[in-house]
């Protein structure tokens, strides 16, 4: 019987002819082993081995390069997130504020320092200017439906960032949006995303790559539009439970403070998340009272006439950033103009909300006091608008009667702060 021995390197086949049944003993077969001659490798074998080794090294290097690239991208993304949010202080790790913080709140109309320092600071002047200036170097490369109404668009820029573009139907809405933003800056409630004006023009490099697509969507050449910094990772916000007296009305301040107490208020800690929420809620109510905003909490209250569960639904045009729990107040188009025209219809809701708070951010109180009893608030807003907005000449001032309404509401807010101080003194 012939046994094939295969030399895998030289590919030679040997015939071993020394096996037969007669050579077996005790029922066992025997086989004469013919030793192989030493393997001689020719040049071709050396090339094959070298090529195989090179391939292995290249594979290892490629794997290492891919792993290094993955690590670099991951680190870059993380650093980008930290850079995007360096304007906001992340909430400290401790789970609760001390009882001492709550006692300070009971003894003052101002949130204590440790509470205020734990709330995200919002959009800074530096962030606004960096974003605004960066747009001059960017180009829109892709447009998508989004950012609210039918004609609004989400813009993708050539650096991968995104911008919300709001195409408003009339001048009032544009004025309401942009002046509400500058009001938020003037009173230090920096919860409105950076906002600026732009003109849609196919000859403008910023718009040229997507102009035909937008024109087919019935955008008009030369139309004034509003650009807003895109903020992602948002979640809806509901009316805090302690603001709800029942399913159909907002609680007053004495009921709210009672609901925040635990059964053993002298020694128990205050729930941190509710206090941080209350700080931002207080600012939002003041901002919406000044602008007479119709599209946030007032919307929920007004719709109770048709739906008794409206207070359990998320608040319209208010969301919270996941990274630091910052409140985002967006779509402020009704503020300062349209809302002032129909003030009589909705003023009861604004008054009800303003009466529901009696504790405030120190910075907000300081700014309210600085501008009250004079016309400096609108002057400050408009001067800031002229300084920061290169298209300010395209948009007229709001009518004098609306400036007067703003001043009246500012003084009403100041009066509320003073009333709270008097109640505390008693």
C-alpha positions as CSV (number, residue, x, y, z in Angstrom):
1,X,0.0,0.0,0.0
2,X,1.3,3.4,-0.9
3,X,1.3,6.3,1.6
4,X,1.4,9.9,0.3
5,X,3.6,12.3,2.3
6,X,3.1,15.9,1.3
7,X,5.7,18.5,1.7
8,X,3.7,21.6,2.1
9,X,6.5,24.0,1.4
10,X,8.1,22.4,-1.6
11,X,4.8,20.9,-2.8
12,X,6.6,17.6,-3.6
13,X,4.8,14.2,-3.3
14,X,6.8,11.1,-2.1
15,X,5.7,7.5,-2.6
16,X,6.5,5.3,0.4
17,X,6.3,1.7,-0.7
18,X,7.4,-0.2,2.4
19,X,4.0,-1.1,3.9
20,X,2.3,-4.5,3.4
21,X,0.2,-6.8,5.5
22,X,3.1,-9.4,5.6
23,X,5.3,-7.0,7.4
24,X,2.9,-6.8,10.3
25,X,3.4,-8.8,13.6
26,X,0.9,-9.6,16.3
27,X,-1.8,-8.1,14.2
28,X,-0.1,-4.8,14.1
29,X,1.1,-3.1,11.0
30,X,4.6,-1.9,10.6
31,X,5.9,0.9,8.4
32,X,9.4,1.8,7.4
33,X,9.8,5.5,7.8
34,X,11.8,7.1,5.1
35,X,13.3,10.2,6.6
36,X,12.8,13.4,4.5
37,X,15.7,15.1,3.0
38,X,16.5,18.6,4.4
39,X,14.1,21.1,2.8
40,X,15.8,23.5,0.5
41,X,14.0,26.8,-0.1
42,X,14.4,28.5,-3.4
43,X,14.0,32.2,-4.1
44,X,10.3,31.8,-4.8
45,X,9.7,30.4,-1.3
46,X,11.6,33.3,0.2
47,X,9.5,35.8,-1.7
48,X,6.3,34.0,-0.5
49,X,7.4,34.0,3.1
50,X,8.4,37.7,2.9
51,X,5.1,38.6,1.2
52,X,3.1,36.7,3.9
53,X,5.0,38.4,6.7
54,X,4.6,41.8,5.1
55,X,0.8,41.2,4.8
56,X,0.6,40.3,8.4
57,X,2.5,43.5,9.4
58,X,0.3,45.6,7.2
59,X,-2.8,44.1,8.7
60,X,-1.6,44.8,12.2
61,X,-0.7,48.3,11.3
62,X,-4.1,48.9,9.7
63,X,-5.8,47.6,12.7
64,X,-3.8,49.8,15.0
65,X,-4.5,52.8,12.7
66,X,-8.2,52.1,12.7
67,X,-8.2,51.8,16.5
68,X,-6.2,55.0,16.9
69,X,-8.6,56.8,14.5
70,X,-11.6,55.5,16.5
71,X,-10.1,56.7,19.8
72,X,-9.2,60.1,18.3
73,X,-12.8,60.6,16.9
74,X,-14.3,59.6,20.2
75,X,-12.1,62.0,22.2
76,X,-12.8,64.8,19.6
77,X,-16.5,64.3,19.9
78,X,-16.3,64.4,23.7
79,X,-14.2,67.5,23.6
80,X,-16.6,69.1,21.2
81,X,-19.5,68.4,23.5
82,X,-17.6,69.9,26.4
83,X,-16.7,73.0,24.2
84,X,-20.3,73.4,23.1
85,X,-21.5,73.5,26.7
86,X,-18.6,75.3,28.4
87,X,-21.0,78.2,28.9
88,X,-23.1,76.2,31.3
89,X,-22.1,74.9,34.7
90,X,-23.1,71.3,35.0
91,X,-25.2,70.4,38.0
92,X,-23.0,69.3,40.9
93,X,-23.0,65.7,41.9
94,X,-24.6,66.1,45.3
95,X,-28.2,64.8,45.3
96,X,-29.7,67.4,47.6
97,X,-29.3,70.8,49.0
98,X,-29.0,71.2,52.8
99,X,-31.8,72.1,55.1
100,X,-29.9,75.4,55.6
101,X,-30.5,76.3,52.0
102,X,-34.2,75.8,52.4
103,X,-34.2,77.9,55.5
104,X,-32.5,80.7,53.6
105,X,-35.2,80.5,50.9
106,X,-37.9,80.8,53.6
107,X,-36.1,83.9,54.9
108,X,-35.6,85.7,51.6
109,X,-37.2,86.3,48.3
110,X,-33.9,85.5,46.6
111,X,-32.6,82.0,45.9
112,X,-29.4,81.4,48.0
113,X,-26.0,81.4,46.4
114,X,-25.4,77.7,46.4
115,X,-28.7,77.1,44.6
116,X,-28.1,79.8,42.0
117,X,-24.6,78.4,41.3
118,X,-26.0,75.0,40.6
119,X,-28.3,76.2,37.8
120,X,-26.9,76.3,34.2
121,X,-26.0,79.8,33.3
122,X,-27.4,79.7,29.8
123,X,-26.0,81.3,26.6
124,X,-23.2,83.8,27.3
125,X,-22.3,86.9,25.3
126,X,-19.1,85.2,24.1
127,X,-21.0,82.1,22.8
128,X,-23.5,84.3,21.0
129,X,-20.8,86.4,19.3
130,X,-18.7,83.3,18.4
131,X,-21.7,81.7,16.8
132,X,-22.8,84.8,15.0
133,X,-19.3,85.5,13.6
134,X,-18.9,81.9,12.5
135,X,-21.9,82.2,10.2
136,X,-20.0,84.7,8.0
137,X,-17.6,81.9,7.0
138,X,-20.1,79.1,6.5
139,X,-22.2,77.9,3.6
140,X,-25.5,76.0,3.7
141,X,-25.1,72.6,2.0
142,X,-28.3,70.8,2.9
143,X,-31.8,71.8,4.0
144,X,-34.4,69.7,5.7
145,X,-37.9,70.3,7.0
146,X,-38.0,71.1,10.6
147,X,-37.7,73.8,13.3
148,X,-41.5,74.4,13.6
149,X,-43.8,75.7,11.0
150,X,-44.2,74.4,7.4
151,X,-41.8,76.9,5.7
152,X,-39.1,76.7,8.4
153,X,-36.0,74.8,7.6
154,X,-33.2,73.0,9.4
155,X,-29.9,74.1,7.7
156,X,-26.8,71.9,7.5
157,X,-23.7,74.0,7.1
158,X,-20.4,73.0,5.5
159,X,-18.7,72.4,8.8
160,X,-21.3,69.9,9.9
161,X,-23.1,72.2,12.3
162,X,-26.9,73.0,12.1
163,X,-29.0,76.1,12.3
164,X,-32.7,76.6,12.6
165,X,-34.1,79.0,10.0
166,X,-37.5,80.5,10.7
167,X,-39.4,81.9,7.7
168,X,-41.9,84.2,9.3
169,X,-45.0,85.4,7.3
170,X,-45.0,89.0,8.6
171,X,-42.8,91.6,10.1
172,X,-44.5,91.4,13.5
173,X,-43.4,87.9,14.0
174,X,-39.8,88.7,13.0
175,X,-39.7,91.7,15.4
176,X,-41.2,89.5,18.2
177,X,-38.6,86.8,17.7
178,X,-35.5,89.0,17.5
179,X,-36.5,91.6,20.1
180,X,-37.5,88.8,22.6
181,X,-34.0,87.5,22.2
182,X,-32.5,90.9,23.0
183,X,-34.9,91.3,25.9
184,X,-33.6,88.1,27.4
185,X,-30.1,89.5,27.2
186,X,-31.0,92.8,28.8
187,X,-32.6,91.1,31.9
188,X,-30.0,88.3,32.1
189,X,-32.5,85.4,31.5
190,X,-30.2,83.8,28.9
191,X,-32.5,80.9,28.0
192,X,-33.2,82.0,24.4
193,X,-30.8,80.5,21.9
194,X,-28.5,82.9,20.0
195,X,-30.6,84.5,17.2
196,X,-29.8,86.8,14.2
197,X,-31.3,88.1,11.0
198,X,-30.4,87.0,7.5
199,X,-31.6,87.8,4.0
200,X,-32.4,84.9,1.6
201,X,-30.7,85.7,-1.6
202,X,-29.5,83.2,-4.2
203,X,-26.4,85.3,-5.0
204,X,-25.3,85.2,-1.3
205,X,-22.6,82.5,-0.9
206,X,-24.3,81.5,2.4
207,X,-27.5,80.5,0.5
208,X,-26.3,79.8,-3.1
209,X,-25.9,76.0,-3.0
210,X,-29.5,75.5,-1.8
211,X,-31.3,78.5,-3.3
212,X,-33.1,76.6,-6.0
213,X,-34.5,74.1,-3.6
214,X,-35.7,76.8,-1.2
215,X,-37.3,78.8,-4.1
216,X,-39.2,75.6,-5.1
217,X,-40.5,75.6,-1.5
218,X,-42.0,79.1,-2.1
219,X,-39.3,81.1,-0.4
220,X,-39.1,84.6,-1.7
221,X,-35.9,86.3,-2.8
222,X,-34.9,89.1,-0.5
223,X,-37.0,87.8,2.3
224,X,-35.8,88.6,5.9
225,X,-35.5,85.4,7.9
226,X,-34.3,84.4,11.4
227,X,-31.4,82.1,12.1
228,X,-31.2,80.5,15.5
229,X,-28.4,78.3,17.0
230,X,-29.5,74.7,16.9
231,X,-29.6,72.9,20.2
232,X,-30.0,69.1,20.3
233,X,-30.6,66.6,23.0
234,X,-33.8,68.2,24.3
235,X,-36.7,66.8,26.2
236,X,-40.2,68.2,26.9
237,X,-41.0,70.0,30.2
238,X,-44.2,69.7,32.1
239,X,-45.7,72.1,34.6
240,X,-44.1,71.2,38.0
241,X,-46.5,69.3,40.2
242,X,-46.2,71.8,43.0
243,X,-47.5,74.5,40.7
244,X,-50.7,72.6,40.2
245,X,-53.4,73.2,42.8
246,X,-55.6,70.8,40.9
247,X,-56.0,69.7,37.3
248,X,-57.5,73.0,36.3
249,X,-55.6,75.8,38.0
250,X,-52.2,77.1,39.2
251,X,-51.3,77.1,42.9
252,X,-50.5,80.2,44.8
253,X,-47.1,80.7,46.5
254,X,-48.1,79.6,50.0
255,X,-49.3,76.3,48.6
256,X,-46.2,75.8,46.5
257,X,-43.9,76.3,49.5
258,X,-46.0,73.9,51.6
259,X,-45.7,71.2,48.9
260,X,-41.9,71.5,48.9
261,X,-41.7,70.8,52.6
262,X,-41.3,67.2,53.8
263,X,-43.0,65.7,56.8
264,X,-40.0,66.7,59.0
265,X,-39.0,70.0,57.5
266,X,-36.7,71.0,60.4
267,X,-34.2,68.3,59.5
268,X,-35.1,67.0,56.1
269,X,-33.2,68.0,53.0
270,X,-34.9,69.8,50.1
271,X,-35.3,67.9,46.8
272,X,-32.6,69.3,44.6
273,X,-34.2,68.7,41.2
274,X,-37.4,70.6,42.2
275,X,-35.4,73.6,43.4
276,X,-33.3,73.8,40.3
277,X,-36.5,73.6,38.3
278,X,-38.1,76.3,40.4
279,X,-35.2,78.7,39.7
280,X,-35.6,78.4,36.0
281,X,-39.4,78.4,36.2
282,X,-39.3,81.7,38.1
283,X,-37.2,83.3,35.4
284,X,-39.4,81.9,32.6
285,X,-42.6,83.4,34.2
286,X,-40.9,86.8,34.4
287,X,-39.7,86.6,30.8
288,X,-43.1,85.5,29.5
289,X,-44.9,88.2,31.6
290,X,-42.7,90.9,30.1
291,X,-43.2,89.7,26.5
292,X,-46.8,88.6,27.2
293,X,-45.9,85.3,25.5
294,X,-49.0,83.4,24.4
295,X,-47.4,80.1,23.3
296,X,-46.0,78.5,26.5
297,X,-47.8,78.1,29.8
298,X,-50.5,80.5,28.9
299,X,-51.3,78.2,26.0
300,X,-51.9,75.3,28.5
301,X,-54.1,77.5,30.7
302,X,-56.2,78.9,27.9
303,X,-56.8,75.4,26.4
304,X,-58.3,74.2,29.7
305,X,-61.6,75.5,28.3
306,X,-61.5,72.6,25.8
307,X,-59.3,70.0,27.5
308,X,-59.4,69.6,31.3
309,X,-56.1,67.7,31.3
310,X,-54.0,70.5,29.7
311,X,-51.9,71.0,32.8
312,X,-50.7,67.5,32.6
313,X,-49.4,68.0,29.0
314,X,-45.9,69.2,28.1
315,X,-45.5,72.9,27.8
316,X,-45.5,74.3,24.3
317,X,-42.3,75.9,23.1
318,X,-40.3,74.9,26.2
319,X,-37.8,72.2,26.3
320,X,-34.9,71.1,28.6
321,X,-31.4,70.4,27.5
322,X,-30.3,66.9,28.7
323,X,-26.7,67.7,29.4
324,X,-27.3,70.4,32.0
325,X,-31.2,70.7,32.4
326,X,-31.1,74.2,30.9
327,X,-34.6,75.5,30.0
328,X,-34.8,76.5,26.3
329,X,-37.4,79.2,25.5
330,X,-38.0,79.1,21.8
331,X,-40.5,80.4,19.1
332,X,-41.1,83.7,20.8
333,X,-42.6,85.3,17.7
334,X,-45.8,86.4,19.4
335,X,-44.0,88.4,22.1
336,X,-44.0,92.2,22.4
337,X,-46.2,92.9,19.4
338,X,-49.0,90.5,18.5
339,X,-49.4,89.5,22.2
340,X,-49.7,93.1,23.2
341,X,-52.4,93.7,20.7
342,X,-54.6,91.0,22.3
343,X,-53.5,91.5,25.8
344,X,-57.0,91.9,27.3
345,X,-57.8,88.4,26.2
346,X,-54.9,86.7,28.0
347,X,-53.8,89.1,30.7
348,X,-55.6,87.1,33.4
349,X,-53.3,84.1,32.8
350,X,-50.1,86.2,32.9
351,X,-51.3,87.8,36.2
352,X,-52.1,84.4,37.6
353,X,-48.6,83.1,36.8
354,X,-46.8,86.1,38.1
355,X,-48.7,85.8,41.4
356,X,-47.6,82.2,41.7
357,X,-44.0,83.0,42.3
358,X,-42.4,84.9,45.2
359,X,-38.8,83.8,45.0
360,X,-36.4,85.0,42.3
361,X,-32.9,84.9,40.9
362,X,-30.8,87.7,42.4
363,X,-29.5,88.7,38.9
364,X,-33.0,88.9,37.5
365,X,-34.2,91.1,40.4
366,X,-31.1,93.3,40.0
367,X,-31.8,93.8,36.3
368,X,-35.5,94.4,36.9
369,X,-34.7,97.1,39.5
370,X,-32.2,98.7,37.3
371,X,-34.7,99.3,34.5
372,X,-37.9,99.9,36.4
373,X,-39.6,103.3,36.6
374,X,-38.0,104.5,33.4
375,X,-37.7,103.7,29.7
376,X,-34.2,102.3,29.8
377,X,-35.1,98.7,29.2
378,X,-36.2,99.2,25.6
379,X,-33.4,101.6,25.0
380,X,-30.9,99.1,26.3
381,X,-32.4,96.3,24.1
382,X,-32.4,98.3,21.0
383,X,-28.9,99.7,21.5
384,X,-27.7,96.1,21.9
385,X,-29.6,95.1,18.7
386,X,-28.0,97.9,16.7
387,X,-24.6,96.9,18.0
388,X,-24.8,93.2,17.3
389,X,-27.1,92.9,14.3
390,X,-25.6,94.1,11.0
391,X,-29.1,94.0,9.4
392,X,-30.7,96.2,12.1
393,X,-31.7,98.8,9.6
394,X,-34.0,96.3,7.8
395,X,-36.3,96.1,10.9
396,X,-38.1,99.1,12.4
397,X,-38.5,99.7,16.1
398,X,-41.6,98.5,17.8
399,X,-44.4,101.2,18.1
400,X,-44.2,103.6,21.0
401,X,-47.4,102.3,22.5
402,X,-45.9,98.9,22.8
403,X,-42.7,100.3,24.4
404,X,-45.1,101.8,27.0
405,X,-46.8,98.4,27.6
406,X,-43.4,96.9,28.1
407,X,-42.5,99.5,30.7
408,X,-45.9,99.0,32.4
409,X,-45.3,95.2,32.7
410,X,-41.7,95.8,33.9
411,X,-43.0,98.0,36.7
412,X,-45.7,95.4,37.5
413,X,-43.0,92.8,37.8
414,X,-41.0,95.1,40.1
415,X,-44.1,95.7,42.2
416,X,-44.6,91.9,42.6
417,X,-41.0,91.6,43.9
418,X,-41.6,94.4,46.4
419,X,-44.9,92.8,47.5
420,X,-43.2,89.5,48.1
421,X,-40.6,91.3,50.2
422,X,-43.4,93.0,52.3
423,X,-45.2,89.7,52.8
424,X,-41.9,88.2,54.1
425,X,-41.3,91.1,56.4
426,X,-44.7,90.6,58.0
